[in-house]
Amino acid sequence: MHCASPTTAITVIENILRPDQQVFSTTLVDPTFEQVVQQLNGPVLLLLGIMPRNYELMPESKRRVI
């Protein structure tokens, strides 16, 4: 994202609306982001500038902060 703040939120949702859905939350400058993306297997929805609503309330097995 050209001229975006390094702290811009990124949310990655793998296998959305499936039982094995995973939600990842990070920022543009997180060095582990690329490594995690390379390990994804299912369809992915990428949300730039958006943190997931109620992320803290999601079961730990469904979310990851990278």
N, C-alpha and C positions, 0 to 999 in steps of 0.2 A: 504494500500500500504506500504509494508515493507520499512523502511528507507526513506520514502518520506518526503519532507519538509512540515511542518504544513501549510504553505501558498499555497500549491498545489491547483490549481483551480479545481472545480468540477462544471460541468454543467449538470442539469437534465432537460430533455425535456419530458413533459407529453403530450400524444395524438399528437405526431408529425404528421405534414401534415394534421391535422384536424382543423376545424374552432375554436374549443375550446382548441387549443394548448397553453400550458403554458411553459415558460422557467424560470428556477431557476438557479441562479449563487451563488456559495459559495466557501468555502475553507474546507480543511480537519478538521480544529480545530473549526469550527463554531458549537456551542452547539445546535443551533436550527435546524441543518440539519436533524437529526434523526426524530424530531417532524414533520417536513414538509413532509418527505418521507412517514411517516405513514399515512398521510392524502391524498396521491395520489390515484386516482381511475382508471385511464386509463393505457394503455401501456406506459412504461417509457424507454427512452434511457438515459444512464448514460455515460458521457464523463469525464474521469479522466485526469487532466492536461491540459484541454482545456477550454478557455473562449469563449463564443459565439462571432462570428464576427458581428460587427455592433450592438452589444447589446444595446448601448446607443440610436440607431436610431429606435429600435423596439417600437411599441406603448406600453404605460404603462400597458394597460390591458393584454398584452401578456407576460410580463416579471415580475419577482420578484427577488429581491436580498435578500438572507437570510443570 
